[in-house]
Amino acid sequence: MNDEHLNFRPIIEAMAKIPEQATLPAFESEIKLESRRMTDALLNAVCQVTAKKARNHIRQYQQGLLSLLSAVQKATHASPAKTAANKFRQEMLNTFSNTIAENLQHLSTHFPGHFNRDSPLPALYWEQERIRLEKQAKAIFQNTTLQIDTQITSFLQNIITVTDEDTQRPTYRQLHYWRLFLPALSKMFKSAVQKPGSLETICMLISLNLNHPAFYTFCCSFIQSEIQSCEDLTTQYKTSYLIKKCISQTAPAISCHHSPHLPPINTTLLAYMTAEITYLQSIDSIAGELSHQSLLNNRYKVTLTVKQLAIFIQLQVSAKIISPGSPKLLHEYISRHYSTMETSHISAKSFKNAYYSASTTDLEKVIDKLLTMLAIAQEKR
């Protein structure tokens, strides 16, 4: 089948020279005639061989068309349409490109089982489809009344509208995926009763089998952010198991995947969550062993209230007795290692609030304690 494509080469080479206006209709007629002849030759060859050989013929023919299309596109970029002759030449090259793209589209439509859907889309064809997908995505996010998280919408638009470089152009299979993905996502948004949270929206995308590497990275960043925002280890456990439960209970809404050669997104995310939970268990086990060996006291009970303890600690920081790495680390340390006469467990958030808002009454109580400490020190002089 490669010999059939060689007949197109003289046409391209003739176009490399600036043609006269009178010769353009002849070129256009020759392109269409050669295109029909090549299609007829393919059909004739396919009908006379086995299914395996037919598949090889079609893929060879497809590769030849892609090679021709690449040659035409290079010729198009080589000479901008600045003169009248070049303008006509550009029109003919565009006609040539469109004809080859149409042949590829017909090939994928009529021979879906033999067509190589893992080959990158032609640049011009992808540019047209990219614009359609971009408009469709914008319409979905603008028309919904749910006000979806802007981080997620921006992320989705970025991975849908990738650049047109050869290494980044999607394949025919991925284009088919996006054509299923966007209507399904629109339907989910329309059927939602209330605005979904970030985790719910992520689960929607998981159900659509979006196993894109960038989506995996996005999910891992979200999971880490959720775990790190927890005040203590117990809350981190609860959050981790909740996220893992949501992912494991998400059922697929469509049959195909964005990247068939990569593992399903729910499989990789569940493995990530298992590793995170194992890490938390290790930290918990180490803390338990240290506490059991009296190397780590879980709580030091004080006779102050949370607000009074916060003032007492703040005064030590101001006097440079305590030099914390950061206020956040100090708040977390106090919440983990101190208890008061009010509560056996101090949350980092409540301690933080008390740390930055001191009442006169609580301050006077702390002053009384400091005076007592000063009196004790004077007695020991």
RODO-2510 file (C-alpha; in nm, 4 decimals, decimal comma):
residues 381
     n   res          X          Y          Z
     1     m     0,0000     0,0000     0,0000
     2     n     0,2936     0,2380     0,0404
     3     d     0,3406     0,2320    -0,3403
     4     e    -0,0059     0,3838    -0,3750
     5     h     0,1019     0,6863    -0,1707
     6     l     0,4037     0,7451    -0,3917
     7     n     0,1704     0,8791    -0,6596
     8     f     0,0854     1,1687    -0,4293
     9     r     0,4499     1,2691    -0,3920
    10     p     0,4859     1,4261    -0,7393
    11     i     0,1824     1,6419    -0,6611
    12     i     0,3454     1,7692    -0,3426
    13     e     0,6746     1,8281    -0,5233
    14     a     0,4964     2,0221    -0,7974
    15     m     0,3348     2,2374    -0,5310
    16     a     0,6773     2,3182    -0,3928
    17     k     0,7158     2,5424    -0,6978
    18     i     0,4914     2,8439    -0,7089
    19     p     0,2134     2,7490    -0,9548
    20     e     0,0335     2,9796    -1,1901
    21     q    -0,3295     3,0551    -1,1119
    22     a    -0,4420     2,8738    -1,4267
    23     t    -0,2945     2,5439    -1,3091
    24     l    -0,4748     2,5363    -0,9713
    25     p    -0,7997     2,3706    -1,0849
    26     a    -0,5924     2,0992    -1,2488
    27     f    -0,4064     2,0344    -0,9244
    28     e    -0,7338     2,0179    -0,7290
    29     s    -0,8848     1,7732    -0,9761
    30     e    -0,5715     1,5585    -0,9698
    31     i    -0,5760     1,5444    -0,5876
    32     k    -0,9372     1,4291    -0,5739
    33     l    -0,8873     1,1792    -0,8543
    34     e    -0,5788     1,0283    -0,6888
    35     s    -0,7587     1,0161    -0,3536
    36     r    -1,0476     0,8147    -0,5016
    37     r    -0,8053     0,5856    -0,6822
    38     m    -0,6138     0,5127    -0,3610
    39     t    -0,9384     0,4380    -0,1729
    40     d    -1,0545     0,2000    -0,4470
    41     a    -0,7161     0,0245    -0,4420
    42     l    -0,7421    -0,0208    -0,0661
    43     l    -1,0946    -0,1651    -0,0812
    44     n    -0,9915    -0,4008    -0,3602
    45     a    -0,6888    -0,5220    -0,1621
    46     v    -0,8835    -0,5666     0,1621
    47     c    -1,1591    -0,7727     0,0014
    48     q    -0,9128    -1,0308    -0,1281
    49     v    -0,7132    -1,1096     0,1848
    50     t    -0,7644    -1,2511     0,5342
    51     a    -0,8741    -1,0357     0,8268
    52     k    -0,5181    -1,0216     0,9634
    53     k    -0,3721    -0,9094     0,6319
    54     a    -0,6583    -0,6623     0,5879
    55     r    -0,5713    -0,5107     0,9232
    56     n    -0,2087    -0,4757     0,8169
    57     h    -0,3114    -0,3169     0,4851
    58     i    -0,5343    -0,0628     0,6560
    59     r    -0,2749     0,0334     0,9149
    60     q    -0,0092     0,0645     0,6445
    61     y    -0,2439     0,2837     0,4436
    62     q    -0,3194     0,4927     0,7542
    63     q     0,0506     0,5416     0,8257
    64     g     0,1087     0,6448     0,4652
    65     l    -0,1678     0,9049     0,4865
    66     l    -0,0230     1,0442     0,8103
    67     s     0,3204     1,0663     0,6459
    68     l     0,1704     1,2532     0,3504
    69     l    -0,0176     1,4864     0,5806
    70     s     0,3026     1,5665     0,7679
    71     a     0,4776     1,6480     0,4383
    72     v     0,1925     1,8762     0,3310
    73     q     0,1924     2,0590     0,6629
    74     k     0,5684     2,1179     0,6416
    75     a     0,5235     2,2577     0,2921
    76     t     0,2426     2,4821     0,4205
    77     h     0,4575     2,6310     0,6968
    78     a     0,7581     2,6676     0,4658
    79     s     0,6095     2,9500     0,2575
    80     p     0,3675     3,2019     0,4133
    81     a     0,0977     3,3381     0,1827
    82     k     0,2550     3,6798     0,1234
    83     t     0,2316     3,6867    -0,2562
    84     a    -0,0650     3,6123    -0,4801
    85     a     0,0986     3,2968    -0,6175
    86     n     0,1802     3,1725    -0,2675
    87     k    -0,1753     3,2425    -0,1586
    88     f    -0,3104     3,0126    -0,4324
    89     r    -0,0502     2,7548    -0,3402
    90     q    -0,1608     2,7698     0,0242
    91     e    -0,5203     2,7135    -0,0812
    92     m    -0,4186     2,4016    -0,2730
    93     l    -0,2124     2,2704     0,0187
    94     n    -0,5103     2,3274     0,2488
    95     t    -0,7304     2,1361     0,0035
    96     f    -0,4753     1,8566     0,0029
    97     s    -0,4643     1,8494     0,3843
    98     n    -0,8428     1,8423     0,4118
    99     t    -0,8657     1,5593     0,1578
   100     i    -0,6134     1,3457     0,3476
   101     a    -0,7858     1,4225     0,6799
   102     e    -1,1204     1,3174     0,5288
   103     n    -0,9650     0,9909     0,4088
   104     l    -0,8355     0,9216     0,7590
   105     q    -1,1762     0,9969     0,9078
   106     h    -1,3503     0,7647     0,6597
   107     l    -1,0946     0,4963     0,7375
   108     s    -1,1648     0,5175     1,1124
   109     t    -1,5414     0,5129     1,0490
   110     h    -1,5581     0,2205     0,8042
   111     f    -1,2821     0,0048     0,9557
   112     p    -1,3103     0,0666     1,3322
   113     g    -1,1673    -0,2752     1,4219
   114     h    -0,8558    -0,2396     1,2059
   115     f    -0,7854     0,1329     1,2401
   116     n    -0,4941     0,2184     1,4722
   117     r    -0,6656     0,4416     1,7283
   118     d    -0,3487     0,4827     1,9310
   119     s    -0,1815     0,7009     1,6677
   120     p    -0,1754     1,0787     1,7349
   121     l    -0,4383     1,2908     1,5670
   122     p    -0,3260     1,5037     1,2699
   123     a    -0,2390     1,8547     1,3885
   124     l    -0,5021     2,0364     1,1809
   125     y    -0,7743     1,7862     1,2669
   126     w    -0,6890     1,8053     1,6389
   127     e    -0,6909     2,1856     1,6282
   128     q    -1,0491     2,1788     1,4959
   129     e    -1,1571     1,9215     1,7542
   130     r    -0,9728     2,1014     2,0348
   131     i    -1,1688     2,4201     1,9685
   132     r    -1,4972     2,2228     1,9764
   133     l    -1,4045     2,0484     2,3009
   134     e    -1,2934     2,3752     2,4600
   135     k    -1,6240     2,5435     2,3742
   136     q    -1,8177     2,2425     2,5019
   137     a    -1,6240     2,2390     2,8305
   138     k    -1,6723     2,6129     2,8855
   139     a    -2,0448     2,5789     2,8170
   140     i    -2,0732     2,3014     3,0767
   141     f    -1,8969     2,4999     3,3494
   142     q    -2,0690     2,8308     3,2680
   143     n    -2,4224     2,6946     3,2337
   144     t    -2,4233     2,4917     3,5554
   145     t    -2,5772     2,6652     3,8568
   146     l    -2,3654     2,4637     4,1005
   147     q    -2,0546     2,6892     4,0932
   148     i    -1,8047     2,4041     4,0754
   149     d    -1,4663     2,4523     4,2453
   150     t    -1,2618     2,6809     4,0157
   151     q    -0,9448     2,4786     4,0771
   152     i    -1,1110     2,1699     3,9313
   153     t    -1,2655     2,3509     3,6334
   154     s    -0,9343     2,5211     3,5472
   155     f    -0,7518     2,1905     3,5803
   156     l    -0,9974     2,0132     3,3479
   157     q    -0,9800     2,2839     3,0828
   158     n    -0,5999     2,2652     3,0906
   159     i    -0,5809     1,8909     3,0285
   160     i    -0,8540     1,8983     2,7610
   161     t    -0,6967     2,1800     2,5609
   162     v    -0,3421     2,0487     2,5412
   163     t    -0,0873     2,1933     2,2993
   164     d    -0,0512     2,0746     1,9412
   165     e     0,3017     1,9355     1,9740
   166     d     0,3495     1,5838     1,8364
   167     t     0,4388     1,4438     2,1786
   168     q     0,1273     1,5885     2,3397
   169     r    -0,1426     1,5550     2,0751
   170     p    -0,4103     1,3073     2,1868
   171     t    -0,4823     0,9895     1,9965
   172     y    -0,8001     0,8935     1,8136
   173     r    -0,8907     0,6796     2,1131
   174     q    -0,8495     0,9717     2,3533
   175     l    -1,0574     1,1986     2,1311
   176     h    -1,3341     0,9366     2,1466
   177     y    -1,2952     0,9381     2,5252
   178     w    -1,3352     1,3180     2,5511
   179     r    -1,6462     1,3000     2,3313
   180     l    -1,8002     1,0621     2,5863
   181     f    -1,6558     1,2357     2,8919
   182     l    -1,7962     1,5863     2,8465
   183     p    -2,1650     1,4918     2,7878
   184     a    -2,1495     1,2477     3,0813
   185     l    -2,0001     1,5155     3,3088
   186     s    -2,2658     1,7645     3,1981
   187     k    -2,5368     1,5126     3,2825
   188     m    -2,3888     1,4567     3,6306
   189     f    -2,3819     1,8292     3,7034
   190     k    -2,7402     1,8719     3,5885
   191     s    -2,8640     1,5834     3,8035
   192     a    -2,6835     1,7086     4,1185
   193     v    -2,9289     1,8507     4,3741
   194     q    -2,6729     2,0729     4,5469
   195     k    -2,3212     2,1970     4,4860
   196     p    -2,0808     1,9011     4,5147
   197     g    -1,7735     1,9424     4,7335
   198     s    -1,4226     1,8912     4,6024
   199     l    -1,4199     1,5233     4,7032
   200     e    -1,7591     1,4610     4,5392
   201     t    -1,6443     1,6290     4,2181
   202     i    -1,3232     1,4259     4,2170
   203     c    -1,5302     1,1084     4,2580
   204     m    -1,7383     1,2143     3,9575
   205     l    -1,4191     1,2339     3,7510
   206     i    -1,3036     0,8977     3,8885
   207     s    -1,6342     0,7444     3,7771
   208     l    -1,5559     0,8779     3,4267
   209     n    -1,2278     0,6798     3,4266
   210     l    -1,0058     0,9880     3,3940
   211     n    -0,6748     0,8051     3,4420
   212     h    -0,4753     1,1040     3,3172
   213     p    -0,1347     1,1405     3,4952
   214     a    -0,2112     1,5057     3,5737
   215     f    -0,5417     1,4082     3,7371
   216     y    -0,3613     1,1536     3,9563
   217     t    -0,1199     1,4266     4,0691
   218     f    -0,4113     1,6634     4,1320
   219     c    -0,5887     1,4019     4,3483
   220     c    -0,2735     1,3281     4,5490
   221     s    -0,2268     1,7003     4,6207
   222     f    -0,5898     1,7257     4,7331
   223     i    -0,5553     1,4198     4,9598
   224     q    -0,2360     1,5540     5,1177
   225     s    -0,3995     1,8921     5,1763
   226     e    -0,6986     1,7294     5,3473
   227     i    -0,4819     1,5103     5,5711
   228     q    -0,2408     1,7897     5,6665
   229     s    -0,5284     2,0192     5,7630
   230     c    -0,6395     1,7750     6,0350
   231     e    -0,5637     1,8757     6,3933
   232     d    -0,4505     1,5381     6,5239
   233     l    -0,3704     1,1810     6,4253
   234     t    -0,7218     1,0541     6,5014
   235     t    -0,8770     1,3071     6,2628
   236     q    -0,6185     1,2170     5,9995
   237     y    -0,7256     0,8538     6,0291
   238     k    -1,0936     0,9458     5,9916
   239     t    -1,0263     1,1683     5,6909
   240     s    -0,8078     0,9079     5,5193
   241     y    -1,0606     0,6286     5,5640
   242     l    -1,3443     0,8543     5,4453
   243     i    -1,1570     0,9418     5,1242
   244     k    -1,0665     0,5757     5,0689
   245     k    -1,4310     0,4740     5,1227
   246     c    -1,5559     0,7317     4,8707
   247     i    -1,3053     0,6198     4,6070
   248     s    -1,3738     0,2470     4,6552
   249     q    -1,7521     0,2989     4,6333
   250     t    -1,7350     0,5029     4,3104
   251     a    -1,8759     0,2988     4,0214
   252     p    -1,7664     0,3598     3,6588
   253     a    -2,0109     0,5653     3,4512
   254     i    -1,8507     0,5000     3,1111
   255     s    -1,6710     0,1953     2,9732
   256     c    -1,3544     0,3473     2,8219
   257     h    -1,0505     0,5057     2,9893
   258     h    -0,8545     0,8157     2,8971
   259     s    -0,5273     0,6203     2,8803
   260     p    -0,5927     0,2485     2,8111
   261     h    -0,2269     0,1596     2,8709
   262     l    -0,2295     0,2994     3,2274
   263     p    -0,3971     0,1407     3,5344
   264     p    -0,7511     0,2569     3,6233
   265     i    -0,7511     0,5759     3,8295
   266     n    -0,9426     0,4241     4,1211
   267     t    -0,6842     0,1437     4,1472
   268     t    -0,3887     0,3831     4,1668
   269     l    -0,5642     0,6172     4,4120
   270     l    -0,6663     0,3312     4,6408
   271     a    -0,3048     0,2136     4,6430
   272     y    -0,1996     0,5688     4,7321
   273     m    -0,4530     0,5819     5,0181
   274     t    -0,3383     0,2435     5,1491
   275     a     0,0195     0,3739     5,1612
   276     e    -0,0921     0,6904     5,3446
   277     i    -0,2870     0,4920     5,6044
   278     t     0,0074     0,2546     5,6530
   279     y     0,2280     0,5571     5,7156
   280     l    -0,0149     0,6939     5,9764
   281     q    -0,0213     0,3529     6,1454
   282     s     0,3590     0,3539     6,1616
   283     i     0,3619     0,6990     6,3204
   284     d     0,0938     0,5899     6,5670
   285     s     0,2884     0,2751     6,6533
   286     i     0,6121     0,4671     6,7128
   287     a     0,4333     0,7202     6,9335
   288     g     0,2728     0,4377     7,1294
   289     e     0,6055     0,2669     7,1917
   290     l     0,7702     0,5902     7,3087
   291     s     0,4785     0,6630     7,5389
   292     h     0,4890     0,3092     7,6808
   293     q     0,8606     0,3481     7,7550
   294     s     0,7969     0,6866     7,9231
   295     l     1,0004     0,8558     7,6494
   296     l     0,6974     1,0528     7,5388
   297     n     0,4286     1,1810     7,7734
   298     n     0,1018     1,2236     7,5923
   299     r    -0,0415     1,4920     7,8230
   300     y     0,0880     1,7277     8,0894
   301     k    -0,2042     1,8479     8,2962
   302     v    -0,2003     2,2129     8,4075
   303     t    -0,4291     2,4005     8,6474
   304     l    -0,4871     2,6769     8,3938
   305     t    -0,7690     2,7113     8,1448
   306     v    -0,6965     2,6861     7,7708
   307     k    -0,7008     3,0659     7,7390
   308     q    -0,4729     3,1103     8,0404
   309     l    -0,2322     2,8450     7,9118
   310     a    -0,2211     3,0236     7,5755
   311     i    -0,1320     3,3540     7,7480
   312     f     0,1334     3,1810     7,9584
   313     i     0,2967     3,0245     7,6507
   314     q     0,2724     3,3492     7,4536
   315     l     0,4526     3,5389     7,7299
   316     q     0,7363     3,2859     7,7202
   317     v     0,7631     3,3246     7,3420
   318     s     0,7650     3,7058     7,3744
   319     a     1,0368     3,6839     7,6418
   320     k     1,2353     3,4505     7,4115
   321     i     1,2256     3,1691     7,6689
   322     i     1,0623     2,9500     7,4021
   323     s     1,1800     2,9728     7,0380
   324     p     0,9253     2,7819     6,8262
   325     g     1,0007     2,6963     6,4640
   326     s     0,6635     2,8387     6,3655
   327     p     0,3398     2,9317     6,5461
   328     k     0,1613     2,6387     6,3827
   329     l     0,4133     2,3853     6,5161
   330     l     0,3879     2,5369     6,8639
   331     h     0,0061     2,5185     6,8619
   332     e     0,0141     2,1550     6,7469
   333     y     0,2732     2,0606     7,0095
   334     i     0,0685     2,2140     7,2945
   335     s    -0,2521     2,0483     7,1723
   336     r    -0,0819     1,7083     7,1679
   337     h     0,1059     1,7277     7,4972
   338     y    -0,1033     1,9378     7,7357
   339     s    -0,4426     1,9100     7,9006
   340     t    -0,6167     2,1628     8,1242
   341     m    -0,8631     2,1584     8,4119
   342     e    -1,1351     2,2243     8,1512
   343     t    -1,0604     1,9505     7,9007
   344     s    -0,8362     1,6491     7,8569
   345     h    -0,7912     1,7294     7,4900
   346     i    -0,6978     2,0710     7,3486
   347     s    -0,7536     2,1229     6,9794
   348     a    -0,4886     2,3162     6,7882
   349     k    -0,7598     2,5470     6,6555
   350     s    -0,8971     2,6410     6,9994
   351     f    -0,5443     2,7001     7,1311
   352     k    -0,4635     2,9170     6,8284
   353     n    -0,7773     3,1284     6,8854
   354     a    -0,6891     3,1728     7,2546
   355     y    -0,3264     3,2480     7,1689
   356     y    -0,4207     3,5563     6,9652
   357     s    -0,7081     3,6848     7,1824
   358     a    -0,6405     3,7444     7,5518
   359     s    -0,9022     3,8781     7,7940
   360     t    -0,8151     4,0997     8,0909
   361     t    -0,9537     3,8477     8,3423
   362     d    -0,7427     3,5612     8,2062
   363     l    -0,4362     3,7847     8,1911
   364     e    -0,4792     3,8754     8,5602
   365     k    -0,5009     3,5066     8,6509
   366     v    -0,1741     3,4389     8,4682
   367     i    -0,0099     3,7393     8,6399
   368     d    -0,1092     3,5914     8,9765
   369     k     0,0625     3,2633     8,8812
   370     l     0,3734     3,4519     8,7698
   371     l     0,3830     3,6443     9,0977
   372     t     0,3604     3,3153     9,2851
   373     m     0,6510     3,1801     9,0803
   374     l     0,8499     3,4981     9,1490
   375     a     0,7849     3,4668     9,5256
   376     i     0,9070     3,1051     9,5195
   377     a     1,2190     3,2103     9,3338
   378     q     1,2926     3,4854     9,5869
   379     e     1,2608     3,2364     9,8720
   380     k     1,5275     3,0220     9,7101
   381     r     1,7797     3,3065     9,6840
***
